[in-house]
């Protein structure tokens, strides 16, 4: 049964009130080097989710709260609750970091148990924790004792397989986790496989906290289908929100039976401009700014044209003048401004965000 935001969580507290009651909750997924204060503000301008989650704060012997991540908690200006995510495995250092975070206006503290990057899981943090149920049990126990407010967890359904999933969910139940976000793939599946929504359904049925479904939620229509098939209390959207910043607004409209906003390529051009302005830093050289934008455009381009011509050209952009000329050519010129932006990514147009920046660029 779907948990309402007004219901008491396992710790006896209520989740923050949503924008519209009686709908599936929505959240922007934590994404490293993406979910910054600047991106929060842009997304809020186009239609905020109910909840935001930060990039992860790294926790280790010499760690301190990273200022650039902390500002997404302290000065985001979205008007919505922000949960602070941490990643680590040393209980003492995690307790210290929790104490530091509690000095700031966090809606809750989230533990990353799902990052699939090999450089992360090889350190036995993030998705690497899923291999050790006893370690997870100890860690959740300590974190629950240290967090007087909302304690949330984001996890995958297993490391190489789902053998430990039920036991991990039992740990979540045993230690009073308030909200559980489940990405329906194993760590080793990265982002390549189909999402196993049946395992998210299993988590909904077994876990005591509200469960958010995560993984390949690419549109409001997909969100509604996933909510129906899993019974999840909410939807956590990551890469789909980079591509389509209107997705949370569209979800609320669809869930309410309203006409769903349909952006055009001209609207996408405005979004690109907003992203550029929000991410602009005076100490960053022009090409470095363009290369950062290419990481976002890798996803935006999936909805521009079915042949991938926009992405082909953007990947080769040298300098801001070239970048914006390409945007104008594909998004505004020759009657393209009124063309609808695709509701779903075009099949075969693949985002490769780690391969966007050219090794050299002749200006």
PLY file of the C-alpha trace (Angstrom):
ply
format ascii 1.0
element vertex 363
property float x
property float y
property float z
element edge 362
property int vertex1
property int vertex2
end_header
0.00 0.00 0.00
1.37 3.42 -0.92
2.61 5.35 2.09
1.35 8.91 2.41
3.78 11.69 3.22
1.70 12.37 6.33
2.11 8.80 7.64
4.59 8.20 10.43
7.81 6.59 9.24
9.38 3.65 11.10
11.11 6.15 13.42
7.78 7.81 14.21
8.40 10.90 12.07
6.61 12.05 8.94
8.27 12.66 5.62
8.23 16.30 4.48
4.99 17.43 2.93
4.84 17.03 -0.87
3.94 19.81 -3.28
0.62 18.11 -4.00
-0.80 15.56 -1.51
-2.28 12.21 -2.57
0.18 11.71 -5.43
3.26 9.55 -5.72
6.16 11.52 -4.27
8.96 12.65 -6.57
12.68 13.15 -5.95
15.70 14.25 -7.93
18.24 11.44 -7.64
21.72 12.25 -6.33
24.20 12.38 -9.22
27.84 13.20 -8.70
28.99 16.41 -10.40
25.40 17.04 -11.56
23.10 17.67 -8.59
24.82 20.86 -7.52
23.18 23.95 -6.08
23.12 25.41 -9.60
21.31 22.38 -11.03
18.83 22.37 -8.12
17.95 25.97 -8.93
17.50 25.28 -12.64
15.29 22.25 -12.01
13.20 24.21 -9.50
12.61 26.88 -12.15
11.15 24.27 -14.52
9.17 22.37 -11.89
10.70 21.18 -8.63
10.40 17.64 -7.31
9.06 17.06 -3.83
12.57 16.27 -2.55
16.15 16.94 -3.61
19.16 14.74 -2.76
22.72 16.08 -2.84
25.82 14.64 -4.41
27.50 12.37 -1.89
29.76 13.76 0.81
32.83 11.51 0.94
33.51 10.22 4.46
36.96 8.97 5.51
39.66 9.66 8.08
40.58 13.14 6.81
37.28 14.15 5.21
35.43 17.37 5.86
32.12 18.48 4.41
32.87 19.67 0.88
31.88 23.36 0.67
30.55 23.12 -2.88
28.19 20.32 -1.86
27.24 21.97 1.40
26.02 25.07 -0.44
23.39 22.89 -2.14
22.00 22.38 1.38
22.44 25.87 2.79
21.73 28.19 -0.15
19.76 26.34 -2.82
16.70 28.61 -2.79
14.32 25.99 -4.19
11.84 26.02 -1.32
11.95 22.22 -1.19
13.55 19.81 1.35
17.12 18.72 0.64
18.50 15.39 1.90
22.27 15.17 2.33
23.83 11.97 1.00
27.02 10.48 2.43
29.24 7.66 1.21
31.64 5.71 3.39
32.02 2.66 5.60
33.93 3.71 8.74
31.38 4.08 11.50
33.37 6.54 13.61
33.99 8.92 10.73
30.38 8.60 9.56
29.17 9.53 13.06
31.45 12.59 12.97
30.13 13.61 9.56
26.53 13.17 10.70
27.18 15.46 13.67
28.60 18.08 11.29
25.69 17.77 8.84
23.14 18.15 11.60
24.42 21.70 12.12
22.88 22.56 8.75
19.26 22.59 7.47
19.16 19.05 6.07
15.78 17.36 5.66
17.48 14.06 6.45
20.68 12.09 5.90
20.94 9.50 3.14
23.43 6.62 2.90
24.74 5.70 -0.54
24.67 1.91 -0.94
24.36 1.87 -4.70
27.12 3.74 -6.54
28.26 1.32 -9.27
31.53 3.02 -10.22
34.36 0.48 -9.87
36.66 3.05 -8.24
33.97 3.42 -5.55
32.83 -0.13 -4.91
36.42 -1.41 -4.82
36.83 0.67 -1.66
33.87 -1.24 -0.15
31.67 1.84 -0.13
28.61 2.70 -2.19
27.46 -0.41 -4.05
30.39 -2.34 -2.57
28.60 -2.48 0.79
25.95 -4.78 -0.68
28.41 -7.68 -0.57
28.57 -7.61 3.26
25.22 -7.87 5.04
26.82 -7.91 8.50
28.68 -4.67 7.74
25.47 -3.06 6.51
23.69 -4.18 9.67
26.32 -2.57 11.89
26.42 0.59 9.81
22.65 1.11 9.77
22.45 0.48 13.51
25.08 3.13 14.23
23.61 5.67 11.82
20.10 5.25 13.21
21.45 5.93 16.70
23.28 9.04 15.49
20.43 10.57 13.44
17.56 12.02 15.47
15.65 13.00 12.33
15.00 11.30 9.03
17.42 8.56 7.98
17.20 7.38 4.37
19.05 4.85 2.23
19.60 4.57 -1.52
20.60 1.12 -2.74
20.64 -1.29 -5.65
19.10 -4.76 -5.63
22.45 -6.48 -5.12
26.08 -6.51 -6.13
26.36 -9.27 -8.74
22.96 -10.85 -8.08
19.98 -10.48 -5.75
21.04 -13.19 -3.27
21.48 -10.70 -0.40
18.56 -8.44 -1.23
16.02 -9.84 1.23
18.59 -9.85 4.06
19.55 -6.25 3.25
15.89 -5.21 3.35
15.60 -6.89 6.73
18.50 -4.72 7.95
16.63 -1.66 6.69
13.56 -2.75 8.67
15.50 -3.67 11.80
17.12 -0.27 12.12
14.19 2.01 11.40
15.20 3.53 8.06
12.59 6.15 7.15
12.77 6.10 3.35
14.34 3.61 0.96
15.19 4.39 -2.66
15.79 1.31 -4.81
17.54 1.37 -8.17
16.31 -1.78 -9.88
19.67 -3.04 -11.15
22.63 -4.76 -9.54
25.89 -2.88 -9.14
27.54 -4.94 -11.87
24.73 -4.13 -14.30
25.68 -0.45 -14.09
23.15 1.35 -16.35
23.20 -1.14 -19.20
20.53 -3.71 -18.39
16.77 -3.46 -18.24
15.53 -2.26 -14.86
14.13 -5.10 -12.72
10.97 -3.42 -11.50
9.76 -6.74 -10.08
12.54 -6.50 -7.47
11.44 -2.98 -6.59
7.96 -4.44 -6.11
9.54 -7.04 -3.81
11.12 -4.23 -1.79
7.78 -2.42 -1.53
6.19 -5.58 -0.16
8.99 -6.46 2.28
10.34 -3.10 3.47
8.67 -1.13 6.25
9.65 2.38 5.10
8.22 4.08 2.06
10.04 2.95 -1.10
11.00 5.15 -4.04
11.47 3.42 -7.39
14.56 4.46 -9.34
15.98 3.51 -12.73
15.07 4.50 -16.31
12.19 6.76 -15.35
12.33 8.75 -18.54
8.95 10.53 -18.67
5.81 11.25 -16.68
4.10 8.37 -18.46
6.90 6.00 -17.51
6.73 7.29 -13.93
3.02 6.53 -13.74
3.55 3.03 -15.16
6.37 2.30 -12.69
4.28 3.58 -9.77
1.43 1.27 -10.81
3.58 -1.81 -11.40
5.70 -1.50 -8.26
3.31 0.09 -5.78
6.14 2.45 -4.81
5.34 5.50 -2.72
7.41 7.68 -5.00
9.64 7.99 -8.05
13.27 9.04 -7.98
14.46 10.46 -11.30
18.08 11.05 -12.27
19.26 11.15 -15.87
15.67 11.65 -17.08
15.62 15.01 -15.31
18.87 16.11 -16.98
17.29 15.43 -20.35
13.86 16.80 -19.46
13.74 19.37 -16.62
9.96 19.56 -16.93
9.52 15.93 -15.83
8.45 16.63 -12.23
5.92 19.24 -13.35
4.65 16.79 -15.96
4.31 14.05 -13.34
2.12 16.25 -11.17
0.01 17.24 -14.17
-0.44 13.63 -15.28
-1.21 12.35 -11.78
-3.79 15.16 -11.41
-5.48 14.45 -14.75
-4.39 17.80 -16.18
-3.01 18.54 -19.62
0.66 17.64 -19.55
3.01 20.42 -20.64
4.66 19.64 -23.99
7.90 21.60 -24.50
9.23 22.52 -27.92
12.80 22.76 -29.15
12.63 26.49 -28.46
11.95 25.65 -24.82
14.98 23.36 -24.87
17.08 26.26 -26.16
15.98 28.33 -23.13
16.91 25.41 -20.86
20.39 25.25 -22.40
20.82 28.97 -21.77
19.72 28.58 -18.15
22.10 25.66 -17.62
24.96 27.63 -19.09
24.30 30.68 -16.91
23.84 28.61 -13.75
27.12 26.74 -14.28
29.20 29.68 -15.45
32.22 30.47 -13.27
34.59 33.40 -13.87
37.64 31.27 -13.11
36.75 28.56 -15.67
38.07 28.96 -19.19
35.68 28.97 -22.10
36.41 25.49 -23.48
36.22 23.94 -20.01
32.74 25.45 -19.62
31.73 24.04 -23.00
33.05 20.61 -22.03
31.04 20.68 -18.80
27.92 21.56 -20.77
28.53 18.60 -23.08
27.89 16.29 -20.12
24.37 17.72 -19.85
23.85 17.86 -23.61
24.62 14.14 -23.85
21.21 13.59 -22.28
19.35 16.61 -23.67
20.31 15.52 -27.19
18.42 12.26 -26.79
15.17 14.18 -27.27
16.17 16.61 -30.03
16.31 14.51 -33.21
16.07 10.78 -33.95
19.27 10.71 -36.03
21.44 12.13 -33.25
22.71 14.95 -35.47
22.54 17.49 -32.64
24.66 15.31 -30.38
27.10 14.61 -33.20
27.71 18.33 -33.67
27.70 19.28 -29.98
30.37 16.71 -29.21
32.65 18.57 -31.60
31.90 22.10 -30.36
34.98 24.28 -29.83
34.30 27.30 -27.69
31.09 29.00 -26.59
30.39 30.71 -29.93
30.49 27.37 -31.73
28.44 25.70 -28.98
25.60 28.23 -29.17
25.67 28.36 -32.97
25.11 24.59 -33.00
22.27 24.96 -30.48
20.62 27.65 -32.59
20.98 25.63 -35.78
19.36 22.52 -34.31
16.86 24.08 -31.93
15.68 27.34 -33.52
16.52 27.74 -37.20
14.51 26.62 -40.25
11.25 26.24 -38.36
12.66 23.91 -35.73
11.63 26.09 -32.77
8.07 24.72 -32.72
9.01 21.07 -33.15
7.99 19.10 -30.04
10.76 17.90 -27.77
10.49 14.10 -27.61
8.60 12.75 -24.59
10.96 9.77 -24.45
14.59 9.47 -25.59
14.84 8.57 -29.25
15.83 4.90 -29.67
19.44 4.52 -30.63
20.49 8.03 -29.57
22.89 7.09 -26.79
24.22 9.43 -24.11
27.92 8.94 -23.46
28.55 11.66 -20.88
32.10 10.57 -20.07
33.17 10.78 -23.70
31.86 14.20 -24.63
34.95 16.35 -24.14
37.39 16.16 -27.05
41.01 15.46 -26.25
42.08 18.45 -28.30
40.17 21.32 -29.84
41.52 23.63 -32.51
40.07 27.08 -31.99
0 1
1 2
2 3
3 4
4 5
5 6
6 7
7 8
8 9
9 10
10 11
11 12
12 13
13 14
14 15
15 16
16 17
17 18
18 19
19 20
20 21
21 22
22 23
23 24
24 25
25 26
26 27
27 28
28 29
29 30
30 31
31 32
32 33
33 34
34 35
35 36
36 37
37 38
38 39
39 40
40 41
41 42
42 43
43 44
44 45
45 46
46 47
47 48
48 49
49 50
50 51
51 52
52 53
53 54
54 55
55 56
56 57
57 58
58 59
59 60
60 61
61 62
62 63
63 64
64 65
65 66
66 67
67 68
68 69
69 70
70 71
71 72
72 73
73 74
74 75
75 76
76 77
77 78
78 79
79 80
80 81
81 82
82 83
83 84
84 85
85 86
86 87
87 88
88 89
89 90
90 91
91 92
92 93
93 94
94 95
95 96
96 97
97 98
98 99
99 100
100 101
101 102
102 103
103 104
104 105
105 106
106 107
107 108
108 109
109 110
110 111
111 112
112 113
113 114
114 115
115 116
116 117
117 118
118 119
119 120
120 121
121 122
122 123
123 124
124 125
125 126
126 127
127 128
128 129
129 130
130 131
131 132
132 133
133 134
134 135
135 136
136 137
137 138
138 139
139 140
140 141
141 142
142 143
143 144
144 145
145 146
146 147
147 148
148 149
149 150
150 151
151 152
152 153
153 154
154 155
155 156
156 157
157 158
158 159
159 160
160 161
161 162
162 163
163 164
164 165
165 166
166 167
167 168
168 169
169 170
170 171
171 172
172 173
173 174
174 175
175 176
176 177
177 178
178 179
179 180
180 181
181 182
182 183
183 184
184 185
185 186
186 187
187 188
188 189
189 190
190 191
191 192
192 193
193 194
194 195
195 196
196 197
197 198
198 199
199 200
200 201
201 202
202 203
203 204
204 205
205 206
206 207
207 208
208 209
209 210
210 211
211 212
212 213
213 214
214 215
215 216
216 217
217 218
218 219
219 220
220 221
221 222
222 223
223 224
224 225
225 226
226 227
227 228
228 229
229 230
230 231
231 232
232 233
233 234
234 235
235 236
236 237
237 238
238 239
239 240
240 241
241 242
242 243
243 244
244 245
245 246
246 247
247 248
248 249
249 250
250 251
251 252
252 253
253 254
254 255
255 256
256 257
257 258
258 259
259 260
260 261
261 262
262 263
263 264
264 265
265 266
266 267
267 268
268 269
269 270
270 271
271 272
272 273
273 274
274 275
275 276
276 277
277 278
278 279
279 280
280 281
281 282
282 283
283 284
284 285
285 286
286 287
287 288
288 289
289 290
290 291
291 292
292 293
293 294
294 295
295 296
296 297
297 298
298 299
299 300
300 301
301 302
302 303
303 304
304 305
305 306
306 307
307 308
308 309
309 310
310 311
311 312
312 313
313 314
314 315
315 316
316 317
317 318
318 319
319 320
320 321
321 322
322 323
323 324
324 325
325 326
326 327
327 328
328 329
329 330
330 331
331 332
332 333
333 334
334 335
335 336
336 337
337 338
338 339
339 340
340 341
341 342
342 343
343 344
344 345
345 346
346 347
347 348
348 349
349 350
350 351
351 352
352 353
353 354
354 355
355 356
356 357
357 358
358 359
359 360
360 361
361 362
